[in-house]
Amino acid sequence: MNKNEVINLKEFEEKTLNLDDIFLDPNNPRFYGREKLISDTRIISDSIQKGCLEKMEIFSTDELKENIQRVGFLPIDKIVVRPIKNVENKYVVVEGNRRITALKQLKMEHERGEIELPEGILDSILKFKVYVYTGKEPDIAWVIQGIRHISGIKNWKPYQQAKLLTLLVKERNIKIEDAGKAVGIGPTKSARLMRSYYAYEQSTEDEEFGDQLSEDYFSFFQEAVFPSIGTPMQNWLEWDEKEKRFKNVQNLKKYLSWMFGIDGKLPRVNRALEVRDVIAKAIVHYPTLFRKFESSDDMSVSRLEHEIWSLEEEPKELAAWFETLKNLKARVEDLPDAKIKTSQDHKKFTSMLEELKKIIEAHLSMLENP
């Protein structure tokens, strides 16, 4: 196998299998990010398989089942399986969990009498050709599903994309450009995803907060820390590009504490964009405010944002008021006194000017006195 080849086609052989000998994958990348894996010896247990069927309910199979009921199962795009270790003649799905789910559901519904499948249709469900993976790649499901799903069939989440890219580059020594091409991702995005993955994985090692880091928090690295090269958050956390780790562990712990809160307090940041757009801005342009945010566990990011806004908008607001006063001064200077004096409305004008005089004197008194 060429080192830049993602898949070795010689490691797949066509075989006819019974549906009952094929089991859903409890470690399906659709289900899991970094959770503890289910061992091969437990895959065939009824409880594990029941759990897989329940999890697959969110990936609707209704249309798929209707098509199979109408024309039978036509494995044109063959399902891929691998042998289950230490269990003879039993296989787990590598690619095709939705289709196997649909087939098993149809079989159960037929056996319960809920539907009546013609003999030919039933036969196509119970026995069909698959590709059996004979290689030794432990993460073959990630590789095959990634190639299919990232590049357009069913988009994966960023964490899953990042994990697959890292697997191809680190474990298979495939160039990042080639790995990205294989799964339909450009080199720049691939590099961002991989940096984010290494940073996220380092954060899971934290004794206090690591266990709380589900893949839903991946955006706090992808969007907040690595939207580009040399961001304020990268510098604050002291990202080491060679080692692919943050050198400032103390700041990393602080960052995690903002996400989860400490001593029973609520999290101080709730979205990655708050970090990218508010905290990073404070680091660069308002270091005094940022130090205040760092040192106060009670200061929320919304409060920080408000204080930044005050510093930025107050000068603009005062400048606008000064411009208004200048325009008012110019207009008052141009009052046609002679015309007003001889008009019927001169009392209205003098009354208005007296009111303005009082307002101006009040403002002057306020401004001149400490």
FIKEDREN-436623 format. One record per residue: z, x, y of N, C-alpha, C in turn. Coordinates in steps of 0.1 Angstrom, whole numbers, padded with zeros to 4 digits, always signed. Layout:
residues N
ZXYZXYZXY...
end
This chain:
residues 370
+0000+0008-0012+0000+0000+0000+0000+0009+0012-0009+0007+0021-0010+0014+0034+0003+0011+0042+0009+0021+0049+0021+0019+0055+0021+0009+0067+0008+0006+0072+0007-0004+0083+0003-0018+0078+0002-0019+0064-0001-0032+0058+0012-0040+0058+0012-0052+0062+0024-0061+0062+0026-0066+0048+0015-0070+0041+0016-0076+0028+0007-0069+0018+0011-0066+0006+0003-0060-0004-0001-0071-0014-0014-0075-0013-0019-0087-0021-0018-0084-0036-0017-0072-0040-0016-0069-0054-0003-0073-0060+0007-0076-0051+0020-0080-0056+0022-0095-0058+0010-0102-0058+0011-0116-0060+0002-0120-0072+0007-0128-0081-0002-0132-0092-0001-0148-0094-0012-0153-0097-0013-0168-0098-0008-0172-0112+0000-0183-0111+0007-0188-0123+0009-0203-0122+0008-0210-0134+0011-0225-0134+0026-0227-0138+0033-0234-0129+0047-0236-0132+0050-0251-0131+0062-0255-0137+0067-0268-0137+0076-0270-0124+0075-0281-0118+0083-0284-0106+0098-0281-0109+0103-0285-0120+0117-0284-0124+0121-0269-0124+0112-0260-0125+0115-0246-0126+0115-0239-0112+0112-0247-0102+0111-0241-0089+0122-0247-0080+0129-0238-0073+0141-0242-0066+0139-0239-0051+0145-0248-0043+0144-0245-0028+0153-0233-0024+0149-0227-0014+0156-0214-0010+0167-0217+0000+0180-0216-0004+0191-0218+0005+0192-0208+0016+0184-0197+0015+0184-0186+0025+0171-0187+0033+0165-0199+0033+0153-0201+0040+0155-0197+0055+0146-0189+0060+0147-0186+0075+0147-0198+0084+0142-0209+0080+0144-0221+0088+0158-0225+0090+0167-0222+0080+0181-0226+0080+0189-0216+0087+0187-0203+0085+0197-0193+0088+0192-0183+0098+0202-0177+0106+0199-0166+0114+0206-0154+0107+0219-0153+0109+0226-0141+0104+0238-0146+0095+0238-0158+0090+0249-0163+0082+0249-0156+0068+0260-0157+0062+0261-0151+0049+0251-0157+0039+0245-0148+0031+0234-0153+0022+0240-0158+0009+0233-0167+0003+0236-0173-0010+0230-0164-0021+0238-0159-0030+0233-0150-0041+0223-0158-0050+0215-0150-0057+0205-0156-0066+0212-0164-0077+0223-0159-0082+0230-0166-0093+0235-0180-0090+0236-0183-0077+0240-0197-0072+0229-0206-0068+0217-0200-0067+0206-0208-0062+0203-0221-0070+0204-0220-0083+0200-0231-0092+0211-0242-0093+0223-0240-0087+0234-0249-0088+0230-0262-0081+0234-0274-0087+0231-0287-0082+0236-0288-0067+0248-0284-0064+0253-0285-0051+0245-0278-0040+0241-0265-0044+0233-0257-0035+0219-0264-0032+0213-0269-0043+0200-0276-0041+0201-0289-0034+0212-0296-0036+0214-0308-0028+0216-0305-0013+0223-0294-0010+0224-0290+0003+0211-0286+0010+0202-0280+0002+0189-0276+0007+0181-0289+0010+0181-0299+0002+0174-0311+0004+0179-0318+0017+0192-0318+0019+0198-0324+0031+0193-0317+0043+0194-0303+0043+0190-0295+0054+0175-0298+0057+0167-0299+0047+0152-0301+0049+0149-0315+0055+0158-0324+0056+0156-0337+0062+0151-0336+0076+0156-0326+0084+0152-0325+0098+0137-0320+0099+0132-0315+0088+0117-0311+0089+0110-0322+0081+0106-0332+0089+0101-0345+0083+0090-0342+0072+0091-0349+0061+0081-0348+0050+0074-0361+0047+0076-0371+0056+0071-0384+0053+0056-0384+0052+0049-0378+0062+0034-0378+0062+0029-0370+0050+0036-0359+0047+0032-0351+0035+0033-0359+0022+0044-0366+0021+0046-0374+0009+0035-0385+0008+0032-0391+0019+0022-0402+0019+0008-0396+0014+0005-0384+0019-0008-0378+0015-0008-0375+0000+0004-0370-0005+0004-0367-0020+0004-0379-0028+0010-0390-0024+0010-0403-0031-0004-0408-0032-0012-0405-0021-0026-0411-0021-0036-0403-0029-0035-0390-0028-0045-0381-0035-0039-0372-0045-0026-0371-0046-0020-0361-0055-0017-0348-0048-0011-0339-0055-0008-0326-0048-0019-0316-0051-0026-0312-0040-0037-0303-0041-0033-0290-0035-0028-0281-0044-0023-0268-0039-0034-0258-0034-0042-0263-0024-0053-0254-0019-0046-0242-0012-0036-0244-0004-0029-0234+0002-0016-0232-0006-0017-0223-0016-0007-0223-0026+0007-0219-0022+0017-0226-0028+0031-0222-0026+0033-0208-0032+0042-0201-0025+0046-0187-0030+0061-0188-0035+0063-0182-0046+0077-0182-0052+0080-0168-0057+0092-0165-0060+0096-0153-0066+0106-0156-0078+0106-0147-0088+0116-0150-0099+0130-0149-0094+0139-0157-0099+0153-0157-0096+0159-0146-0104+0166-0137-0098+0172-0125-0106+0182-0130-0116+0180-0125-0128+0189-0127-0140+0189-0142-0144+0179-0149-0140+0178-0163-0145+0163-0164-0151+0162-0165-0164+0149-0165-0170+0140-0177-0167+0128-0174-0163+0118-0185-0161+0121-0195-0150+0129-0190-0140+0132-0199-0129+0128-0192-0116+0124-0199-0106+0118-0194-0094+0123-0200-0082+0124-0192-0071+0128-0198-0058+0117-0197-0048+0116-0207-0039+0105-0207-0030+0105-0196-0020+0094-0189-0018+0093-0179-0007+0086-0186+0005+0075-0193+0003+0068-0200+0013+0064-0214+0007+0068-0225+0014+0064-0238+0009+0076-0247+0007+0087-0245+0013+0099-0253+0011+0096-0268+0015+0089-0270+0025+0086-0284+0029+0078-0292+0018+0068-0285+0012+0060-0291+0002+0068-0293-0011+0076-0283-0015+0084-0285-0027+0095-0296-0024+0100-0297-0012+0109-0308-0009+0102-0322-0011+0090-0323-0006+0083-0335-0007+0080-0339-0021+0076-0329-0029+0074-0331-0044+0086-0336-0051+0098-0329-0048+0110-0333-0055+0115-0347-0051+0113-0350-0038+0117-0363-0033+0108-0374-0040+0095-0372-0041+0086-0381-0048+0090-0383-0062+0093-0372-0069+0097-0372-0083+0110-0381-0085+0120-0379-0076+0132-0386-0077+0130-0401-0074+0122-0404-0064+0119-0418-0061+0112-0425-0072+0103-0418-0079+0096-0424-0090+0106-0426-0102+0114-0417-0104+0124-0418-0115+0134-0429-0113+0137-0432-0100+0147-0442-0096+0140-0456-0096+0127-0456-0097+0119-0469-0097+0117-0473-0083+0119-0465-0073+0116-0469-0059+0101-0469-0056+0094-0461-0063+0079-0460-0061+0073-0459-0075+0061-0462-0077+0054-0461-0089+0042-0452-0087+0042-0440-0093+0032-0430-0091+0022-0431-0103+0009-0432-0101-0001-0432-0112+0001-0419-0120-0003-0420-0132-0001-0408-0141-0008-0395-0136-0020-0396-0131-0027-0384-0125-0019-0378-0114-0014-0387-0105-0007-0382-0093+0006-0376-0098+0013-0382-0107+0025-0377-0112+0023-0363-0119+0013-0362-0126+0010-0349-0133+0008-0338-0123+0001-0341-0112-0002-0331-0102+0011-0326-0095+0021-0335-0095+0034-0332-0089+0043-0323-0098+0042-0327-0111+0051-0320-0120+0047-0306-0125+0034-0303-0123+0029-0290-0128+0018-0286-0119+0018-0273-0114+0007-0269-0105+0007-0254-0104-0003-0249-0098-0005-0234-0097+0002-0229-0084+0009-0218-0085+0015-0211-0074+0012-0196-0074+0016-0189-0064+0015-0175-0064+0030-0170-0066+0031-0161-0076+0044-0155-0079+0044-0141-0073+0054-0138-0064+0056-0125-0058+0063-0116-0068+0056-0105-0071+0062-0095-0081+0067-0082-0075+0067-0082-0062+0071-0069-0055+0087-0069-0054+0092-0059-0047+0106-0057-0046+0111-0059-0032+0103-0064-0023+0108-0066-0009+0119-0077-0009+0131-0073-0005+0142-0083-0005+0140-0094+0005+0133-0091+0016+0131-0101+0027+0117-0106+0028+0111-0108+0016+0097-0112+0015+0095-0126+0022+0105-0135+0021+0104-0148+0027+0102-0147+0042+0110-0138+0048+0109-0136+0062+0095-0131+0066+0090-0122+0058+0077-0116+0061+0066-0126+0060+0065-0134+0049+0054-0143+0047+0056-0155+0057+0067-0161+0058+0069-0172+0067+0067-0168+0081+0071-0156+0084+0069-0151+0098+0054-0150+0102+0046-0145+0093+0032-0144+0096+0026-0157+0098+0030-0167+0090+0025-0181+0091+0030-0188+0103+0043-0188+0105+0050-0197+0115+0050-0191+0129+0052-0178+0130+0052-0173+0144+0038-0174+0150+0028-0172+0142+0015-0172+0148+0009-0186+0150+0017-0196+0149+0012-0209+0153+0014-0221+0144+0018-0220+0132+0019-0232+0123+0032-0240+0127+0043-0233+0127+0056-0239+0131+0064-0228+0138+0064-0228+0151+0070-0216+0158+0085-0214+0155+0088-0202+0153+0102-0198+0150+0109-0195+0163+0123-0196+0162+0131-0193+0174+0130-0178+0177+0134-0174+0189+0133-0159+0193+0141-0150+0184+0153-0155+0179+0161-0146+0171+0153-0143+0158+0147-0153+0152+0140-0152+0139+0128-0143+0141+0121-0144+0152+0110-0136+0155+0114-0121+0156+0125-0119+0164+0131-0106+0166+0135-0099+0153+0141-0107+0144+0146-0102+0131+0134-0097+0123+0123-0105+0122+0112-0102+0114+0105-0089+0120+0103-0089+0133+0097-0077+0139+0105-0064+0136+0118-0065+0137+0127-0054+0134+0126-0050+0119+0125-0060+0110+0123-0057+0096+0110-0050+0093+0100-0054+0099+0087-0047+0097+0087-0033+0103+0092-0031+0114+0092-0018+0121+0102-0009+0115+0114-0013+0113+0125-0004+0108+0124-0002+0093+0123-0013+0086+0124-0011+0071+0110-0007+0065+0099-0011+0071+0086-0008+0065+0079+0003+0073+0085+0008+0084+0079+0018+0091+0065+0015+0097+0063+0002+0100+0051-0003+0106+0052-0001+0121+0041+0004+0127+0041+0005+0142+0043-0008+0148+0051-0008+0160+0054-0020+0166+0042-0028+0171+0031-0021+0174+0019-0028+0178+0013-0035+0167+0013-0029+0155+0007-0035+0143+0016-0047+0138+0029-0045+0139+0038-0056+0135+0036-0068+0144+0035-0065+0157+0033-0076+0166+0020-0083+0164+0009-0076+0161-0004-0082+0158-0003-0091+0146+0004-0086+0136+0005-0094+0123+0011-0107+0125+0020-0109+0135+0027-0121+0137+0023-0128+0150+0012-0123+0156+0007-0130+0168+0016-0128+0181+0022-0116+0182+0031-0114+0194+0026-0101+0200+0024-0101+0214+0020-0089+0221+0030-0078+0220+0026-0065+0223+0035-0054+0222+0047-0054+0232+0044-0059+0244+0055-0060+0254+0066-0070+0249+0062-0082+0245+0072-0091+0240+0079-0086+0228+0071-0080+0219+0077-0074+0207+0088-0064+0210+0086-0056+0219+0096-0046+0223+0108-0052+0229+0106-0063+0237+0117-0070+0243+0125-0077+0232+0119-0083+0223+0126-0090+0212+0134-0080+0204+0128-0068+0201+0135-0059+0192+0147-0053+0200+0146-0050+0213+0157-0045+0220+0168-0056+0220+0164-0068+0222+0174-0079+0222+0181-0080+0209+0173-0079+0198+0179-0080+0184+0189-0069+0182+0186-0056+0186+0196-0046+0184+0208-0048+0192+0207-0053+0204+0218-0055+0213+0227-0066+0208+0220-0077+0203+0227-0088+0197+0235-0084+0185+0229-0076+0176+0235-0072+0164+0247-0063+0167+0246-0054+0177+0257-0046+0181+0269-0055+0186+0266-0066+0193+0276-0075+0198+0283-0082+0187+0276-0085+0176+0283-0092+0165+0294-0083+0158+0294-0070+0162+0304-0061+0156+0317-0062+0163+0317-0068+0175+0329-0069+0183+0340-0077+0175+0352-0072+0174+0363-0078+0166+0367-0091+0171+0367-0092+0185+0372-0105+0191+0362-0116+0192+0350-0112+0195+0340-0123+0198+0328-0123+0188+0327-0112+0180+0315-0111+0172+0312-0123+0163+0323-0129+0157+0321-0140+0148+0316-0153+0155+0318-0153+0168+0314-0165+0175+0299-0165+0179+0293-0154+0177+0279-0152+0182+0269-0158+0172+0266-0171+0173+0256-0177+0166+0242-0173+0172+0231-0176+0165+0218-0172+0171+0215-0180+0184+0223-0190+0187+0220-0198+0199+0223-0189+0211+0231-0178+0209+0235-0170+0221+0225-0158+0222+0214-0158+0214+0204-0147+0215+0198-0146+0229+0197-0158+0236+0190-0158+0249+0198-0150+0259+0212-0148+0257+0220-0140+0266+0216-0125+0265+0208-0122+0255+0203-0108+0255+0188-0108+0258+0181-0117+0252+0166-0117+0255+0163-0121+0269+0169-0131+0275+0165-0136+0288+0174-0130+0299+0187-0127+0296+0196-0122+0306+0196-0107+0308+0194-0100+0296+0196-0085+0297+0182-0078+0296+0173-0084+0288+0160-0077+0286+0148-0085+0290+0148-0092+0301+0135-0098+0306+0125-0088+0310+0129-0076+0313+0120-0065+0316+0128-0052+0314+0122-0040+0318+0128-0027+0316+0137-0024+0328+0149-0019+0326+0157-0014+0337+0164-0025+0345+0167-0036+0339+0174-0047+0347+0188-0043+0351+0194-0050+0361+0208-0047+0364+0218-0048+0353+0216-0058+0344+0225-0059+0333+0223-0048+0323+0211-0043+0321+0209-0031+0312+0217-0019+0317+0216-0017+0330+0222-0006+0337+0238-0007+0336+0242-0019+0339+0257-0022+0339+0263-0020+0325+0255-0024+0314+0260-0022+0301+0256-0008+0295+0248+0000+0303+0244+0013+0299+0236+0013+0286+0225+0007+0286+0216+0006+0274+0210+0020+0271+0211+0024+0259+0206+0037+0254+0193+0034+0247+0182+0036+0253+0169+0033+0246+0167+0040+0233+0171+0053+0233+0169+0061+0220+0178+0055+0209+0190+0053+0212+0200+0048+0202+0199+0033+0199+0193+0026+0209+0191+0011+0208+0205+0005+0208+0214+0010+0217+0228+0004+0217+0232+0005+0232+0243-0003+0235+0249-0003+0247+0260+0008+0246+0261+0017+0256+0271+0028+0256+0284+0023+0262+0283+0014+0271+0295+0009+0278+0301-0003+0270+0309+0000+0260+0314-0010+0251+0324-0019+0259+0331-0013+0268+0341-0021+0276+0334-0032+0284+0323-0028+0290+0315-0039+0298+0309-0049+0288+0305-0044+0276+0299-0054+0267+0310-0064+0262+0322-0059+0260+0333-0069+0257+0336-0078+0268+0335-0073+0280+0337-0082+0292+0326-0092+0293+0314-0088+0290+0302-0097+0290+0304-0109+0280+0309-0105+0268+0311-0115+0257+0322-0124+0261+0332-0119+0268+0343-0128+0272+0339-0138+0282+0328-0135+0290+0323-0145+0300+0316-0156+0292+0310-0153+0281+0304-0163+0273+0313-0173+0266+0325-0167+0261+0334-0175+0253+0347-0178+0259+0350-0172+0270+0363-0174+0276+0374-0166+0269+0385-0164+0276+0397-0157+0270+0410-0164+0273+0419-0163+0264+0432-0169+0265+0431-0184+0267+0422-0190+0260+0421-0205+0260+0413-0210+0272+0408-0201+0280+0401-0206+0292+0386-0209+0289+0380-0217+0297+0366-0221+0294+0357-0209+0297+0345-0209+0291+0335-0198+0294+0332-0198+0309+0330-0186+0314+0326-0184+0328+0311-0185+0330+0303-0183+0320+0289-0185+0321+0284-0194+0309+0275-0203+0312+0271-0212+0301+0256-0211+0298+0248-0204+0306+0234-0202+0304+0230-0188+0307+0220-0183+0300+0215-0170+0302+0209-0168+0316+0203-0179+0321+0197-0178+0334+0207-0175+0345+0220-0180+0343+0230-0177+0353+0233-0162+0354+0232-0156+0342+0234-0141+0342+0223-0134+0349+0210-0138+0345+0198-0132+0351+0197-0134+0366+0199-0146+0370+0196-0150+0384+0208-0148+0394+0220-0149+0389+0232-0148+0398+0240-0135+0396+0245-0133+0384+0253-0121+0382+0245-0108+0384+0233-0107+0379+0224-0095+0381+0222-0093+0396+0220-0104+0403+0217-0103+0418+0230-0098+0425+0241-0102+0420+0254-0097+0427+0256-0082+0424+0252-0078+0412+0254-0064+0408+0246-0055+0418+0234-0059+0421+0225-0051+0430+0228-0053+0445+0229-0065+0449+0229-0068+0464+0243-0071+0469+0252-0075+0461+0265-0079+0466+0276-0073+0457+0277-0059+0456+0286-0053+0447+0301-0056+0449+0305-0059+0462+0319-0063+0465+0322-0076+0458+0312-0086+0459+0314-0099+0453+0314-0097+0438+0306-0089+0432+0305-0087+0418+0318-0081+0413+0324-0072+0420+0337-0066+0416+0348-0077+0417+0347-0086+0426+0356-0097+0427+0355-0106+0415+0342-0109+0411+0339-0117+0399+0345-0110+0386+0342-0097+0385+0347-0089+0374+0362-0090+0372+0369-0088+0383+0384-0087+0382+0391-0100+0382+0384-0111+0384+0391-0124+0384+0386-0133+0372+0395-0136+0363+0391-0144+0351+0389-0159+0355+0394-0162+0367+0393-0176+0372+0380-0179+0380+0373-0169+0384+0361-0171+0392+0349-0174+0383+0344-0186+0385+0332-0190+0377+0319-0185+0383+0309-0185+0375+0296-0180+0380+0291-0190+0391+0294-0202+0390+0290-0212+0401+0297-0208+0414+0310-0204+0414+0316-0199+0426+0310-0187+0431+0306-0178+0422+0299-0165+0427+0286-0169+0433+0279-0178+0427+0266-0183+0433+0268-0189+0447+0278-0197+0449+0281-0203+0462+0284-0192+0472+0292-0182+0468+0296-0172+0478+0283-0163+0482+0275-0161+0472+0262-0154+0475+0254-0162+0485+0253-0175+0482+0245-0184+0490+0251-0184+0504+0264-0184+0506+0270-0184+0519+0266-0172+0527+0266-0160+0520+0262-0148+0527+0248-0147+0531+0239-0153+0522+0225-0153+0525+0221-0164+0535+0227-0176+0534+0222-0187+0542+0229-0188+0556+0241-0183+0557+0248-0185+0570+0241-0178+0581+0236-0165+0580+0228-0159+0591+0216-0167+0594+0209-0173+0584+0197-0181+0587+0201-0193+0594+0212-0199+0591+0217-0212+0597+0220-0209+0612+0228-0198+0614+0232-0195+0628+0220-0191+0637+0210-0184+0631+0198-0181+0638+0190-0193+0642+0190-0203+0633+0184-0216+0636+0191-0223+0648+0204-0222+0648+0212-0229+0658+0209-0222+0672+0209-0209+0672+0206-0201+0684+0192-0205+0690+0183-0206+0681+0169-0210+0685+0169-0224+0691+0177-0233+0685+0178-0246+0691+0184-0246+0705+0195-0238+0707+0201-0237+0720+0191-0231+0730+0183-0221+0726+0173-0215+0735+0163-0226+0740+0159-0234+0730+0149-0245+0733+0155-0255+0742+0168-0258+0740+0175-0268+0748+0177-0263+0762+0181-0250+0763+0182-0244+0776+0169-0245+0784+0158-0241+0778+0145-0242+0784+0142-0256+0789+0145-0265+0781+0141-0279+0784+0150-0284+0796+0163-0281+0795+0172-0285+0806+0168-0279+0819+0164-0266+0819+0160-0259+0831+0148-0266+0838+0140-0272+0830+0127-0278+0834+0129-0293+0839+0142-0297+0839+0144-0311+0843+0138-0314+0857+0131-0325+0859+0125-0328+0872+0136-0334+0881+0145-0326+0887+0156-0331+0895+0152-0341+0906+0142-0337+0913+0138-0346+0924+0134-0360+0920+0126-0360+0909+0122-0373+0904+0133-0381+0898+0143-0374+0892+0154-0381+0886+0163-0387+0897+0164-0379+0908+0173-0383+0919+0168-0396+0926+0155-0398+0926+0149-0409+0933+0146-0421+0924+0149-0418+0911+0146-0429+0901+0158-0438+0899+0155-0450+0893+0165-0459+0890+0174-0455+0879+0170-0445+0871+0177-0440+0860+0185-0428+0862+0187-0424+0875+0194-0411+0878+0208-0411+0873+0215-0423+0873+0229-0423+0868+0229-0420+0853+0219-0425+0846+0219-0422+0831+0218-0407+0829+0210-0400+0837+0208-0386+0836+0221-0378+0839+0227-0382+0851+0239-0375+0855+0250-0377+0845+0251-0390+0839+0261-0392+0829+0259-0384+0817+0246-0383+0812+0243-0375+0801+0246-0360+0803+0243-0355+0815+0246-0341+0818+0261-0338+0818+0268-0348+0823+0283-0346+0823+0288-0346+0809+0283-0354+0800+0287-0354+0786+0283-0340+0780+0271-0335+0783+0267-0322+0778+0276-0311+0783+0280-0312+0796+0289-0302+0802+0302-0302+0794+0308-0314+0791+0321-0314+0784+0319-0308+0770+0308-0311+0764+0306-0306+0750+0305-0291+0750+0298-0286+0760+0296-0271+0762+0309-0264+0765+0317-0270+0774+0330-0264+0778+0339-0264+0765+0339-0275+0757+0347-0275+0745+0343-0264+0735+0330-0262+0733+0325-0251+0725+0329-0237+0730+0328-0236+0743+0331-0223+0749+0346-0220+0748+0354-0230+0750+0369-0229+0748+0372-0225+0734+0365-0231+0724+0367-0228+0710+0363-0213+0707+0352-0209+0712+0347-0196+0709+0354-0185+0717+0359-0188+0729+0366-0177+0737+0380-0175+0733+0387-0185+0728+0401-0184+0724+0402-0180+0709+0411-0170+0706+0413-0166+0692+0419-0176+0683
end
